[in-house]
Amino acid sequence: MRDDLGHGRGGAPGNADEANWPGRGLLPDLAACLRFYSRLPVPRLHGEGDIHAAPDFRTAPRMLPLAGLILALPAALTLLAARGLGLGPFLAAALAVTVMVLVTGALHEDGLADLADGCGGATRERRLEIMRDSRLGSYGAIALALSLILRIGALATLADRLGAPAAAALLLAASLSRGLALAPLALLPPARADGASASVGRPTRETLGFAAVLGATILGLSLAVLPLAGVLSALVCAGLAVLAVTAFARRRLGGQTGDVIGASQQAGEIAALVGLLAALQA
């Protein structure tokens, strides 16, 4: 894969102007993010290479805020449908979160559980070893349970207070948390030299800038149905939560792993929903 954003994921440019166009490769990057972060059946696009390989994280994450919104769309529609059928807010929220987990293949939940289990290690090396173990420990099970309870509880309360706009809150939290979860990847070195996070590369400054602009655009569009105070509260709370996980990973692991990214997303999504809810309460 190429370093420059102009070439995206293959295919020769027609001319110099086309090669330097910042938008070239956006669709392949979006497709790569959707494949990597979900189980959605994304077809191979013209000019793409191996679609089963991990995306090039130097460029692909620029589309992550939009990818997060798209992969949360089935869950948002489930929430609306369940409420339309007269189901209570708790059951509607539980069904929506279930769909979200199915769509993503529990990718981020797995990372949260692994990081939580790793907390039990006495040394950095032991923590990383535990995180690589596929077995679920007590800390991981508790972290998973708390994540599901908090997300369902916050979403149910939002559905009860907001009605249909709660679906927009779910989309916003999904997009915001995945964009902000790039922070550990950008701020920390890989904790393992042979880990997946070391092999996929780190986002360039241009990639992070594009992702920030795209995320800000989605935030702005959410103001059509969500209150300004709630959106700002969601942004601040999610950002603080992701930074807290990043600081924890720096202190306990000396760097980031894929599990740290997953845990950051989970913390960011919970914080975004709770932050929005707190602003509404205020």
SULHU-V257494 format. One record per backbone hydrogen bond with DSSP energy under -0.5 kcal/mol. CO is the residue of the C=O (numbers start at 1). NH is the residue of the N-H. E is the energy in kcal/mol with one decimal. If there is no record, write none. Layout:
{{CO & NH & E} {CO & NH & E}}
This chain:
{{4 & 7 & -0.6} {4 & 8 & -0.6} {7 & 10 & -1.1} {8 & 2 & -0.6} {15 & 19 & -2.1} {16 & 20 & -1.8} {17 & 21 & -0.5} {18 & 21 & -0.8} {21 & 24 & -1.8} {23 & 26 & -1.8} {25 & 29 & -2.0} {26 & 30 & -2.4} {27 & 31 & -2.7} {28 & 32 & -2.5} {29 & 33 & -2.1} {30 & 34 & -2.4} {31 & 35 & -2.3} {32 & 36 & -2.4} {33 & 37 & -2.7} {34 & 38 & -0.8} {40 & 42 & -1.6} {41 & 43 & -0.6} {45 & 48 & -1.9} {49 & 51 & -0.7} {50 & 53 & -1.0} {55 & 57 & -0.9} {56 & 59 & -1.6} {56 & 60 & -2.7} {58 & 204 & -1.7} {59 & 62 & -1.8} {60 & 63 & -2.0} {61 & 64 & -1.7} {63 & 67 & -2.4} {64 & 68 & -2.9} {65 & 69 & -1.5} {66 & 70 & -2.3} {67 & 71 & -2.6} {68 & 72 & -1.0} {69 & 73 & -0.5} {70 & 73 & -1.2} {70 & 74 & -0.5} {72 & 76 & -2.4} {73 & 77 & -2.6} {74 & 78 & -1.9} {75 & 79 & -2.2} {76 & 80 & -2.1} {77 & 81 & -2.7} {78 & 82 & -2.7} {79 & 83 & -2.1} {80 & 84 & -2.3} {81 & 85 & -1.6} {82 & 87 & -2.3} {83 & 86 & -1.2} {88 & 92 & -2.4} {89 & 93 & -2.4} {90 & 94 & -2.6} {91 & 95 & -2.4} {92 & 96 & -2.2} {93 & 97 & -2.6} {94 & 98 & -2.0} {95 & 99 & -2.3} {96 & 100 & -2.1} {97 & 101 & -2.4} {98 & 102 & -2.2} {99 & 103 & -2.7} {100 & 104 & -2.2} {101 & 105 & -1.0} {101 & 106 & -1.6} {103 & 39 & -3.8} {104 & 107 & -0.9} {106 & 110 & -2.2} {107 & 111 & -1.4} {108 & 112 & -2.4} {109 & 113 & -2.4} {110 & 114 & -2.4} {111 & 115 & -2.4} {112 & 116 & -2.4} {113 & 117 & -2.5} {114 & 118 & -2.1} {115 & 119 & -0.8} {116 & 119 & -0.8} {117 & 120 & -1.7} {118 & 121 & -1.8} {123 & 127 & -2.3} {124 & 128 & -2.2} {125 & 129 & -1.8} {126 & 130 & -2.4} {127 & 131 & -2.2} {128 & 132 & -1.1} {129 & 133 & -0.6} {130 & 133 & -1.2} {137 & 141 & -2.3} {138 & 142 & -2.4} {139 & 143 & -2.4} {140 & 144 & -2.4} {141 & 145 & -2.4} {142 & 146 & -2.6} {143 & 147 & -2.3} {144 & 148 & -2.4} {145 & 149 & -2.6} {146 & 150 & -2.7} {147 & 151 & -2.3} {148 & 152 & -2.6} {149 & 153 & -2.7} {150 & 154 & -2.5} {151 & 155 & -2.4} {152 & 156 & -2.6} {153 & 157 & -2.0} {154 & 158 & -2.2} {155 & 159 & -2.5} {156 & 160 & -1.9} {157 & 161 & -2.1} {158 & 162 & -3.3} {158 & 163 & -0.7} {159 & 163 & -1.0} {162 & 165 & -0.7} {163 & 166 & -1.9} {164 & 167 & -2.2} {165 & 169 & -1.7} {166 & 170 & -1.9} {167 & 171 & -2.1} {168 & 172 & -2.6} {169 & 173 & -2.5} {170 & 174 & -2.2} {171 & 175 & -2.3} {172 & 176 & -3.1} {173 & 177 & -2.3} {174 & 178 & -1.4} {175 & 179 & -2.0} {176 & 180 & -2.6} {177 & 181 & -1.5} {179 & 182 & -1.3} {180 & 183 & -2.3} {181 & 185 & -0.5} {182 & 186 & -2.1} {183 & 187 & -2.9} {184 & 188 & -2.3} {189 & 256 & -2.4} {192 & 195 & -0.9} {195 & 198 & -0.5} {195 & 199 & -1.0} {196 & 200 & -1.5} {200 & 57 & -1.9} {204 & 208 & -2.4} {205 & 209 & -2.3} {206 & 210 & -2.4} {207 & 211 & -2.4} {208 & 212 & -2.2} {209 & 213 & -2.1} {210 & 214 & -2.6} {211 & 215 & -2.7} {212 & 216 & -2.4} {213 & 217 & -2.0} {214 & 218 & -2.0} {215 & 219 & -2.3} {216 & 220 & -2.4} {217 & 221 & -2.3} {218 & 222 & -1.8} {219 & 223 & -0.7} {220 & 223 & -1.0} {221 & 224 & -1.7} {222 & 225 & -1.6} {222 & 226 & -2.2} {227 & 231 & -2.2} {228 & 232 & -2.6} {229 & 233 & -2.2} {230 & 234 & -2.4} {231 & 235 & -2.2} {232 & 236 & -2.6} {233 & 237 & -2.7} {234 & 238 & -2.4} {235 & 239 & -2.4} {236 & 240 & -2.4} {237 & 241 & -2.2} {238 & 242 & -2.3} {239 & 243 & -2.2} {240 & 244 & -2.0} {241 & 245 & -1.9} {242 & 246 & -2.4} {243 & 247 & -2.6} {244 & 248 & -2.2} {245 & 249 & -2.6} {246 & 250 & -2.2} {247 & 251 & -2.2} {248 & 252 & -2.8} {249 & 253 & -2.3} {249 & 254 & -1.2} {249 & 255 & -1.1} {256 & 191 & -2.6} {257 & 261 & -1.7} {258 & 262 & -2.2} {259 & 263 & -2.6} {260 & 264 & -2.3} {261 & 265 & -2.1} {262 & 266 & -2.1} {263 & 267 & -2.5} {264 & 268 & -2.6} {265 & 269 & -2.6} {266 & 270 & -2.3} {267 & 271 & -2.4} {268 & 272 & -2.3} {269 & 273 & -2.2} {270 & 274 & -2.6} {271 & 275 & -2.9} {272 & 276 & -2.3} {273 & 277 & -2.1} {274 & 278 & -2.7} {275 & 279 & -1.9} {276 & 280 & -1.8} {277 & 281 & -2.2} {278 & 282 & -2.2}}
